[in-house]
Amino acid sequence: MRTTFFAIAGVAAIAVVGIAAPWLQFMLTLSVAKGFAALGVAVLLRAGLISIGHAMFFAIGAYVVAFLGRDAGVSDFILLLVSATVVSGLAGLVVGAFMVRYRAIFFAMLNLAVSMVLFSLLSKLYNVTGGTDGMRVVSPTFFGLAPGEQAIDLILFLACLALILVVGLLVHAYLKSPLGHALSAVHTNEVRLEYLSVPVGGVLLVAYVVSAALAGLGGAFAALTIGHVLPEMAFWTESGHLILVAALGGIGGVSGPFIGAIFLEIVHTIAASYTDAWSMIVGIALLVVIFFLPSGLYGLLNRKSKGAVA
């Protein structure tokens, strides 16, 4: 109950900031979009699995939105989000059926290899994907209505905040279920689970599909927010960014990846506005968090909230 209260309070605070300063809505919406994808990475991290290629599902979600708008004339906001999430989840089912057989560096590198294959296809298939020029994304409609550009930005911003609560509750319920607890057990002692007749492969496949669907949802939001998709969305650096966000925010709670995504974007924006050496400032900020806050920003805020309640 306490965690839910602070989550709602945090989302409300972000909403107030975004409404009071409309110029921040784009940054916050894009941060939350990456937060969804980072949450998917965090689900796998609970099992000790690091995917250096999870941006492929982020890109799949984004390109599904672009394809539906261009080739099928679909512009309905809800239909675009649902389609991108479902297709990404199905892609995760196909890829994950192979990936969950591996662990440690093999798991990480195989995900990287598959993501780079997708990146190459997106870059080279000019007649299908637009190649390195990417694809334009259709302006979304909402229940048949086509609002103006500023109204769309506001609706996307509020919709992503609402989905934080909905998706957060669903993922929280999943992590608190036997399947979710089994993820931590896989990380600590996989052999013991096998002796207890727990299907480790099935547990990891469910987690992989969930993580892929979350990444696809984030990619769909990013595509609608930016209005354009590029092959770089599937590049390995984007996957590294998602891992960084998940580790920065912390995997102890569902809100961790969103906290990490917003924090990183704020530091980046402030640093870039004052100096060309913004990458060094961002790096220093990350090192401080990594060295002094091993449980991430979520761990720090969680300790503070417990102290406040006590």
Contacts in CASP RR format, 6 or more apart in sequence:
PFRMAT RR
TARGET T0000
AUTHOR 0000-0000-0000
METHOD contacts of the structure
MODEL  1
MRTTFFAIAGVAAIAVVGIAAPWLQFMLTLSVAKGFAALGVAVLLRAGLI
SIGHAMFFAIGAYVVAFLGRDAGVSDFILLLVSATVVSGLAGLVVGAFMV
RYRAIFFAMLNLAVSMVLFSLLSKLYNVTGGTDGMRVVSPTFFGLAPGEQ
AIDLILFLACLALILVVGLLVHAYLKSPLGHALSAVHTNEVRLEYLSVPV
GGVLLVAYVVSAALAGLGGAFAALTIGHVLPEMAFWTESGHLILVAALGG
IGGVSGPFIGAIFLEIVHTIAASYTDAWSMIVGIALLVVIFFLPSGLYGL
LNRKSKGAVA
2 305 0 8 1.000
2 309 0 8 1.000
3 172 0 8 1.000
3 253 0 8 1.000
4 169 0 8 1.000
6 255 0 8 1.000
6 301 0 8 1.000
6 305 0 8 1.000
7 164 0 8 1.000
7 165 0 8 1.000
7 168 0 8 1.000
7 254 0 8 1.000
7 255 0 8 1.000
8 165 0 8 1.000
11 161 0 8 1.000
11 164 0 8 1.000
11 165 0 8 1.000
14 28 0 8 1.000
14 161 0 8 1.000
14 262 0 8 1.000
15 157 0 8 1.000
15 158 0 8 1.000
15 161 0 8 1.000
17 24 0 8 1.000
17 28 0 8 1.000
18 24 0 8 1.000
18 25 0 8 1.000
18 28 0 8 1.000
18 157 0 8 1.000
19 154 0 8 1.000
22 150 0 8 1.000
22 153 0 8 1.000
22 154 0 8 1.000
25 153 0 8 1.000
25 154 0 8 1.000
25 156 0 8 1.000
25 157 0 8 1.000
26 153 0 8 1.000
26 225 0 8 1.000
27 265 0 8 1.000
27 266 0 8 1.000
27 269 0 8 1.000
28 157 0 8 1.000
28 262 0 8 1.000
28 265 0 8 1.000
29 153 0 8 1.000
29 156 0 8 1.000
29 157 0 8 1.000
29 160 0 8 1.000
29 221 0 8 1.000
29 225 0 8 1.000
30 222 0 8 1.000
30 225 0 8 1.000
30 226 0 8 1.000
30 265 0 8 1.000
31 258 0 8 1.000
31 261 0 8 1.000
31 262 0 8 1.000
31 264 0 8 1.000
31 265 0 8 1.000
32 160 0 8 1.000
32 161 0 8 1.000
32 164 0 8 1.000
32 221 0 8 1.000
32 258 0 8 1.000
32 261 0 8 1.000
32 262 0 8 1.000
33 160 0 8 1.000
33 218 0 8 1.000
33 219 0 8 1.000
33 221 0 8 1.000
33 222 0 8 1.000
33 225 0 8 1.000
34 218 0 8 1.000
34 222 0 8 1.000
34 241 0 8 1.000
34 242 0 8 1.000
34 245 0 8 1.000
34 261 0 8 1.000
34 265 0 8 1.000
35 218 0 8 1.000
35 245 0 8 1.000
35 257 0 8 1.000
35 258 0 8 1.000
35 260 0 8 1.000
35 261 0 8 1.000
36 163 0 8 1.000
36 167 0 8 1.000
36 214 0 8 1.000
36 215 0 8 1.000
36 216 0 8 1.000
36 217 0 8 1.000
36 218 0 8 1.000
36 219 0 8 1.000
36 221 0 8 1.000
36 257 0 8 1.000
37 54 0 8 1.000
37 55 0 8 1.000
37 57 0 8 1.000
37 58 0 8 1.000
37 214 0 8 1.000
37 215 0 8 1.000
37 216 0 8 1.000
37 217 0 8 1.000
37 218 0 8 1.000
37 219 0 8 1.000
37 242 0 8 1.000
38 242 0 8 1.000
38 243 0 8 1.000
38 245 0 8 1.000
38 246 0 8 1.000
38 257 0 8 1.000
38 258 0 8 1.000
38 260 0 8 1.000
38 261 0 8 1.000
39 167 0 8 1.000
39 168 0 8 1.000
39 171 0 8 1.000
39 214 0 8 1.000
39 246 0 8 1.000
39 254 0 8 1.000
39 256 0 8 1.000
39 257 0 8 1.000
39 258 0 8 1.000
40 54 0 8 1.000
40 210 0 8 1.000
40 211 0 8 1.000
40 212 0 8 1.000
40 214 0 8 1.000
40 215 0 8 1.000
40 246 0 8 1.000
40 257 0 8 1.000
41 51 0 8 1.000
41 54 0 8 1.000
41 211 0 8 1.000
41 215 0 8 1.000
41 242 0 8 1.000
41 243 0 8 1.000
41 245 0 8 1.000
41 246 0 8 1.000
41 257 0 8 1.000
42 246 0 8 1.000
42 250 0 8 1.000
42 251 0 8 1.000
42 256 0 8 1.000
42 257 0 8 1.000
43 171 0 8 1.000
43 175 0 8 1.000
43 183 0 8 1.000
43 207 0 8 1.000
43 210 0 8 1.000
43 211 0 8 1.000
43 214 0 8 1.000
44 50 0 8 1.000
44 51 0 8 1.000
44 54 0 8 1.000
44 207 0 8 1.000
44 208 0 8 1.000
44 211 0 8 1.000
45 243 0 8 1.000
45 246 0 8 1.000
45 247 0 8 1.000
45 251 0 8 1.000
46 175 0 8 1.000
46 180 0 8 1.000
46 183 0 8 1.000
46 184 0 8 1.000
46 187 0 8 1.000
46 207 0 8 1.000
46 251 0 8 1.000
47 183 0 8 1.000
47 184 0 8 1.000
47 186 0 8 1.000
47 187 0 8 1.000
47 203 0 8 1.000
47 204 0 8 1.000
47 207 0 8 1.000
48 186 0 8 1.000
48 187 0 8 1.000
49 103 0 8 1.000
49 107 0 8 1.000
49 108 0 8 1.000
49 204 0 8 1.000
50 107 0 8 1.000
50 108 0 8 1.000
50 243 0 8 1.000
51 107 0 8 1.000
51 108 0 8 1.000
51 111 0 8 1.000
51 211 0 8 1.000
51 239 0 8 1.000
51 243 0 8 1.000
52 108 0 8 1.000
52 109 0 8 1.000
52 111 0 8 1.000
52 112 0 8 1.000
52 115 0 8 1.000
52 236 0 8 1.000
52 239 0 8 1.000
52 240 0 8 1.000
52 243 0 8 1.000
53 111 0 8 1.000
53 112 0 8 1.000
53 114 0 8 1.000
53 115 0 8 1.000
53 236 0 8 1.000
53 239 0 8 1.000
54 111 0 8 1.000
54 115 0 8 1.000
54 211 0 8 1.000
54 212 0 8 1.000
54 215 0 8 1.000
54 239 0 8 1.000
54 242 0 8 1.000
54 243 0 8 1.000
55 115 0 8 1.000
55 215 0 8 1.000
55 233 0 8 1.000
55 234 0 8 1.000
55 235 0 8 1.000
55 236 0 8 1.000
55 238 0 8 1.000
55 239 0 8 1.000
55 240 0 8 1.000
55 241 0 8 1.000
55 242 0 8 1.000
56 91 0 8 1.000
56 95 0 8 1.000
56 111 0 8 1.000
56 114 0 8 1.000
56 115 0 8 1.000
56 118 0 8 1.000
56 119 0 8 1.000
56 234 0 8 1.000
56 239 0 8 1.000
57 88 0 8 1.000
57 89 0 8 1.000
57 91 0 8 1.000
57 92 0 8 1.000
57 211 0 8 1.000
57 212 0 8 1.000
57 213 0 8 1.000
57 215 0 8 1.000
57 216 0 8 1.000
58 215 0 8 1.000
58 216 0 8 1.000
58 218 0 8 1.000
58 219 0 8 1.000
58 222 0 8 1.000
58 233 0 8 1.000
58 234 0 8 1.000
58 238 0 8 1.000
58 242 0 8 1.000
59 118 0 8 1.000
59 119 0 8 1.000
59 122 0 8 1.000
59 219 0 8 1.000
59 229 0 8 1.000
59 231 0 8 1.000
59 233 0 8 1.000
59 234 0 8 1.000
59 238 0 8 1.000
60 84 0 8 1.000
60 87 0 8 1.000
60 88 0 8 1.000
60 91 0 8 1.000
60 118 0 8 1.000
60 215 0 8 1.000
60 216 0 8 1.000
60 234 0 8 1.000
61 84 0 8 1.000
61 85 0 8 1.000
61 87 0 8 1.000
61 88 0 8 1.000
61 215 0 8 1.000
61 216 0 8 1.000
61 217 0 8 1.000
61 218 0 8 1.000
61 219 0 8 1.000
61 220 0 8 1.000
61 223 0 8 1.000
62 84 0 8 1.000
62 137 0 8 1.000
62 216 0 8 1.000
62 219 0 8 1.000
62 220 0 8 1.000
62 222 0 8 1.000
62 223 0 8 1.000
62 229 0 8 1.000
62 233 0 8 1.000
63 122 0 8 1.000
63 129 0 8 1.000
63 135 0 8 1.000
63 223 0 8 1.000
63 229 0 8 1.000
63 233 0 8 1.000
64 80 0 8 1.000
64 83 0 8 1.000
64 84 0 8 1.000
64 87 0 8 1.000
64 88 0 8 1.000
64 216 0 8 1.000
64 220 0 8 1.000
65 80 0 8 1.000
65 83 0 8 1.000
65 84 0 8 1.000
65 137 0 8 1.000
65 138 0 8 1.000
65 219 0 8 1.000
65 220 0 8 1.000
65 223 0 8 1.000
65 224 0 8 1.000
65 229 0 8 1.000
66 135 0 8 1.000
66 136 0 8 1.000
66 137 0 8 1.000
66 138 0 8 1.000
66 223 0 8 1.000
66 229 0 8 1.000
67 135 0 8 1.000
68 74 0 8 1.000
68 79 0 8 1.000
68 80 0 8 1.000
68 83 0 8 1.000
68 138 0 8 1.000
69 75 0 8 1.000
69 80 0 8 1.000
69 137 0 8 1.000
69 138 0 8 1.000
70 135 0 8 1.000
70 136 0 8 1.000
70 138 0 8 1.000
73 138 0 8 1.000
74 80 0 8 1.000
74 83 0 8 1.000
74 138 0 8 1.000
75 138 0 8 1.000
75 139 0 8 1.000
75 140 0 8 1.000
75 141 0 8 1.000
75 146 0 8 1.000
76 140 0 8 1.000
76 141 0 8 1.000
76 142 0 8 1.000
76 143 0 8 1.000
76 144 0 8 1.000
77 140 0 8 1.000
77 141 0 8 1.000
77 142 0 8 1.000
77 155 0 8 1.000
77 159 0 8 1.000
77 224 0 8 1.000
80 140 0 8 1.000
80 220 0 8 1.000
80 224 0 8 1.000
81 217 0 8 1.000
81 220 0 8 1.000
81 221 0 8 1.000
84 216 0 8 1.000
84 217 0 8 1.000
84 219 0 8 1.000
84 220 0 8 1.000
84 223 0 8 1.000
85 213 0 8 1.000
85 216 0 8 1.000
85 217 0 8 1.000
85 220 0 8 1.000
86 213 0 8 1.000
87 216 0 8 1.000
88 212 0 8 1.000
88 213 0 8 1.000
88 215 0 8 1.000
88 216 0 8 1.000
88 217 0 8 1.000
89 209 0 8 1.000
89 212 0 8 1.000
89 213 0 8 1.000
89 216 0 8 1.000
91 212 0 8 1.000
92 208 0 8 1.000
92 209 0 8 1.000
92 212 0 8 1.000
92 213 0 8 1.000
93 205 0 8 1.000
93 208 0 8 1.000
93 209 0 8 1.000
93 212 0 8 1.000
95 111 0 8 1.000
95 114 0 8 1.000
95 208 0 8 1.000
95 212 0 8 1.000
96 205 0 8 1.000
96 208 0 8 1.000
96 209 0 8 1.000
96 212 0 8 1.000
97 205 0 8 1.000
98 110 0 8 1.000
99 107 0 8 1.000
99 110 0 8 1.000
99 111 0 8 1.000
99 208 0 8 1.000
100 201 0 8 1.000
100 202 0 8 1.000
100 204 0 8 1.000
100 205 0 8 1.000
100 208 0 8 1.000
101 201 0 8 1.000
102 110 0 8 1.000
111 239 0 8 1.000
112 236 0 8 1.000
112 239 0 8 1.000
115 234 0 8 1.000
115 235 0 8 1.000
115 236 0 8 1.000
115 239 0 8 1.000
116 234 0 8 1.000
116 235 0 8 1.000
116 236 0 8 1.000
118 234 0 8 1.000
119 231 0 8 1.000
119 232 0 8 1.000
119 234 0 8 1.000
119 235 0 8 1.000
119 236 0 8 1.000
121 129 0 8 1.000
122 129 0 8 1.000
122 131 0 8 1.000
122 134 0 8 1.000
122 231 0 8 1.000
122 234 0 8 1.000
123 129 0 8 1.000
123 131 0 8 1.000
123 132 0 8 1.000
123 231 0 8 1.000
124 131 0 8 1.000
125 131 0 8 1.000
126 133 0 8 1.000
129 135 0 8 1.000
129 231 0 8 1.000
131 231 0 8 1.000
132 230 0 8 1.000
132 231 0 8 1.000
134 228 0 8 1.000
134 229 0 8 1.000
134 230 0 8 1.000
134 231 0 8 1.000
135 228 0 8 1.000
135 229 0 8 1.000
136 227 0 8 1.000
136 228 0 8 1.000
137 223 0 8 1.000
137 224 0 8 1.000
137 226 0 8 1.000
137 227 0 8 1.000
137 228 0 8 1.000
137 229 0 8 1.000
139 146 0 8 1.000
139 149 0 8 1.000
139 152 0 8 1.000
140 152 0 8 1.000
140 156 0 8 1.000
140 224 0 8 1.000
142 155 0 8 1.000
147 155 0 8 1.000
153 225 0 8 1.000
156 221 0 8 1.000
156 224 0 8 1.000
156 225 0 8 1.000
160 221 0 8 1.000
163 217 0 8 1.000
164 255 0 8 1.000
164 258 0 8 1.000
167 214 0 8 1.000
167 217 0 8 1.000
168 254 0 8 1.000
168 255 0 8 1.000
171 210 0 8 1.000
171 214 0 8 1.000
171 254 0 8 1.000
172 253 0 8 1.000
172 254 0 8 1.000
174 180 0 8 1.000
174 210 0 8 1.000
175 181 0 8 1.000
175 183 0 8 1.000
175 253 0 8 1.000
175 254 0 8 1.000
179 203 0 8 1.000
179 206 0 8 1.000
179 207 0 8 1.000
180 203 0 8 1.000
180 207 0 8 1.000
182 193 0 8 1.000
182 198 0 8 1.000
182 200 0 8 1.000
182 203 0 8 1.000
183 203 0 8 1.000
183 204 0 8 1.000
183 207 0 8 1.000
185 192 0 8 1.000
185 193 0 8 1.000
185 198 0 8 1.000
186 193 0 8 1.000
186 200 0 8 1.000
186 203 0 8 1.000
186 204 0 8 1.000
190 200 0 8 1.000
193 200 0 8 1.000
193 203 0 8 1.000
194 200 0 8 1.000
215 242 0 8 1.000
219 233 0 8 1.000
222 233 0 8 1.000
223 229 0 8 1.000
232 238 0 8 1.000
244 264 0 8 1.000
244 286 0 8 1.000
245 257 0 8 1.000
245 260 0 8 1.000
245 261 0 8 1.000
245 264 0 8 1.000
246 256 0 8 1.000
246 257 0 8 1.000
247 290 0 8 1.000
247 296 0 8 1.000
248 260 0 8 1.000
248 263 0 8 1.000
248 264 0 8 1.000
248 286 0 8 1.000
248 289 0 8 1.000
248 290 0 8 1.000
248 296 0 8 1.000
248 297 0 8 1.000
249 256 0 8 1.000
249 257 0 8 1.000
249 259 0 8 1.000
249 260 0 8 1.000
249 263 0 8 1.000
249 289 0 8 1.000
249 296 0 8 1.000
249 297 0 8 1.000
249 298 0 8 1.000
250 256 0 8 1.000
250 257 0 8 1.000
250 259 0 8 1.000
250 260 0 8 1.000
250 295 0 8 1.000
250 296 0 8 1.000
250 297 0 8 1.000
250 298 0 8 1.000
250 299 0 8 1.000
251 257 0 8 1.000
251 298 0 8 1.000
252 295 0 8 1.000
252 298 0 8 1.000
252 299 0 8 1.000
252 302 0 8 1.000
253 298 0 8 1.000
253 302 0 8 1.000
255 298 0 8 1.000
256 296 0 8 1.000
256 297 0 8 1.000
256 298 0 8 1.000
259 297 0 8 1.000
259 298 0 8 1.000
259 301 0 8 1.000
260 297 0 8 1.000
263 297 0 8 1.000
264 282 0 8 1.000
264 286 0 8 1.000
267 281 0 8 1.000
267 282 0 8 1.000
267 285 0 8 1.000
268 278 0 8 1.000
268 282 0 8 1.000
271 277 0 8 1.000
271 278 0 8 1.000
271 281 0 8 1.000
271 282 0 8 1.000
272 278 0 8 1.000
275 281 0 8 1.000
289 296 0 8 1.000
289 297 0 8 1.000
293 299 0 8 1.000
293 300 0 8 1.000
295 302 0 8 1.000
END
